[in-house]
Amino acid sequence: MNRWTYDEFRHCGVDYSDEKQAENYDNEHGRFRDYGKEFDAMIEFLSLGNTADLSMIDLGCGTGATSIYAAKSFKKVYGIDVSEMMIKQAKKKSDIEGIKNIEFINTGFLTYTHKYEPADLVITKAAFHHLPDFWKQVALLRMNRMLKLQGILYIFDVVFHFDAADYESRINDWVAGFEVKAGAKFRENVETHIRDEYSTFNWIMEGMIKNAGFRIEKSRTADGFITEYCCIKTEEVNI
Ligand SMILES: C[S@@+](CC[C@H](N)C(=O)[O-])C[C@H]1O[C@@H](n2cnc3c(N)ncnc32)[C@H](O)[C@@H]1O
């Protein structure tokens, strides 16, 4: 590692290395998310039929919600996260369910090396904004290397679709909406996200995805913030 390499284990913004934060995560997110419905919507969006022979890497898996759902129908799942505490919660939940085909690994976008067959699907959900843009580009190249040719990359994250000149009103409205959906405490997390984390514009994100050897098959956003991308690996990159 170079002295200039980004330290992805030093949490920016919301501190997911904190034990209490990890323990409360599912309660807080449960106020406005249904993990099962999200999983089914992702599978439909990606037009995945029978997943029994497929492998999936979940980068920034957190408390394992998506990894655990996937393990019930996929052959093998790798859940990757820089937070030992989030991984601890994920392992606890998957052990309770008796799941045997997930490997949870305490590492990250910039440090995980996939030592197995290239995966069919790489996903990252609500985690990619933890990297500044330069390192997002590096991470996308690394994701390319983790995937089979024609494999799918699914990104779900906060991406800004508005005109930069309108940032103040657009962000104020969006933050206020979270207070209504998830309460005042969660509003603070959303403010922290905007202030201290690294969500970016759609045109930057899309340029970086294409530069990393992917075709964007489709994308969607309901609110101009939370965005999903279905991308196909069309070429191998050297990194
Ligand atoms: C908002 S949570 C999302 C968790 C989960 N994907 C979900 O949908 O609920 C963000 C997660 O990204 C993880 N994270 C932050 N930086 C990371 C990195 N560089 N590599 C891997 N995971 C990272 C955090 O530890 C945290 O668990």
The ligand as a Gaussian input file, in Angstrom:
#p B3LYP/6-31G(d) Opt

LIG

0 1
 C      -25.603000       2.508000       4.683000
 S      -24.736000       1.012000       4.966000
 C      -25.454000      -0.066000       3.733000
 C      -25.461000      -1.502000       4.162000
 C      -26.234000      -2.475000       3.267000
 N      -25.665000      -2.579000       1.958000
 C      -27.687000      -2.087000       3.164000
 O      -28.225000      -2.020000       2.038000
 O      -28.337000      -1.917000       4.191000
 C      -23.140000       1.359000       4.292000
 C      -22.147000       0.231000       4.529000
 O      -20.982000       0.458000       3.711000
 C      -19.863000       0.045000       4.444000
 N      -18.677000       0.652000       3.835000
 C      -18.225000       1.921000       3.923000
 N      -17.094000       2.074000       3.214000
 C      -16.825000       0.865000       2.659000
 C      -15.780000       0.370000       1.825000
 N      -14.804000       1.168000       1.405000
 N      -15.810000      -0.912000       1.436000
 C      -16.819000      -1.747000       1.846000
 N      -17.827000      -1.346000       2.659000
 C      -17.830000      -0.053000       3.054000
 C      -20.167000       0.511000       5.858000
 O      -19.357000      -0.139000       6.822000
 C      -21.643000       0.161000       5.971000
 O      -21.816000      -1.157000       6.460000

